[in-house]
């Protein structure tokens, strides 16, 4: 059975994709701007890419980031595969609850970290500015 899509749905889809991707395309186009000012077009140039490729600090940092990323992703794949095998093969073992919690922790962690950092921010704001009193 063939499912038909309405033209309105396709229009909304394309508008949504355009809203998401057009700013990135504009940013890519303006990265070839010869002017040091972002808002003024000074012509097409690859000057900034040339300067980027000759900056040794940025290149060293990029290579270090790639090396660390490869090591960490390889280790994560190995540990994740071992955890998945142990959870599927050995249905009942003493550390199953702990291992399941460790596997699921990254799914919850960003919200917890955001909450803790906001709590620390509000505590530091309390020390700096005080807290508004009710009815004041």
RADA-V80474 format. One record per residue. N is the residue number from 1. RES is the residue in one small letter. NEAR is the number of other ideal C-beta (glycine too) atoms within 8 Angstrom. D_CENTER is the distance of its C-alpha to the mean C-alpha in Angstrom with 1 decimal. Layout:
BEGIN
n: {N	N}
res: {RES	RES}
near: {NEAR	NEAR}
d_center: {D_CENTER	D_CENTER}
END
This chain:
BEGIN
n: {1	2	3	4	5	6	7	8	9	10	11	12	13	14	15	16	17	18	19	20	21	22	23	24	25	26	27	28	29	30	31	32	33	34	35	36	37	38	39	40	41	42	43	44	45	46	47	48	49	50	51	52	53	54	55	56	57	58	59	60	61	62	63	64	65	66	67	68	69	70	71	72	73	74	75	76	77	78	79	80	81	82	83	84	85	86	87	88	89	90	91	92	93	94	95	96	97	98	99	100	101	102	103	104	105	106	107	108	109	110	111	112	113	114	115	116	117	118	119	120	121	122	123	124	125	126	127	128	129	130	131	132	133	134	135	136}
res: {x	x	x	x	x	x	x	x	x	x	x	x	x	x	x	x	x	x	x	x	x	x	x	x	x	x	x	x	x	x	x	x	x	x	x	x	x	x	x	x	x	x	x	x	x	x	x	x	x	x	x	x	x	x	x	x	x	x	x	x	x	x	x	x	x	x	x	x	x	x	x	x	x	x	x	x	x	x	x	x	x	x	x	x	x	x	x	x	x	x	x	x	x	x	x	x	x	x	x	x	x	x	x	x	x	x	x	x	x	x	x	x	x	x	x	x	x	x	x	x	x	x	x	x	x	x	x	x	x	x	x	x	x	x	x	x}
near: {2	3	4	4	6	6	6	6	8	9	8	8	8	8	8	8	8	8	7	8	8	8	7	8	8	8	8	8	7	9	8	11	12	8	9	2	6	6	3	6	6	8	7	5	9	6	7	10	9	8	8	8	7	6	8	6	6	8	9	8	8	8	8	8	8	8	8	8	8	8	8	8	8	8	8	8	8	8	8	9	8	8	11	8	8	10	11	5	6	7	5	4	7	3	6	11	6	7	11	9	8	8	9	8	8	5	5	8	8	6	7	8	8	8	8	8	8	8	8	8	8	8	8	8	8	9	5	6	5	5	5	5	5	4	3	4}
d_center: {39.1	37.2	34.7	34.9	32.3	33.4	33.1	31.7	28.8	28.1	28.4	25.8	23.5	23.9	23.6	20.2	19.0	20.6	18.9	15.4	16.4	19.2	17.3	15.5	18.9	20.5	18.2	19.1	22.7	22.8	21.5	24.9	26.7	29.6	29.7	28.0	27.4	24.6	26.7	29.8	30.0	32.0	32.2	30.4	29.6	27.6	28.5	25.0	23.8	27.0	26.4	22.9	24.4	27.1	25.1	25.4	23.2	20.1	21.2	21.8	18.5	16.8	19.2	18.6	14.9	15.7	18.5	16.6	13.9	16.9	18.7	16.1	15.2	19.0	19.8	17.4	19.0	22.4	21.9	20.4	23.3	25.8	24.6	24.8	28.2	29.6	28.5	30.1	33.1	34.2	34.3	35.9	35.3	35.2	31.5	30.1	29.1	27.4	25.6	24.4	23.1	21.2	19.7	18.7	17.5	13.8	13.9	15.4	14.1	11.2	13.8	16.4	14.7	14.0	17.7	19.0	17.6	19.0	22.2	22.5	22.0	24.7	27.0	26.8	27.5	30.4	31.8	31.4	32.5	34.0	33.5	35.1	38.2	39.1	41.7	41.5}
END
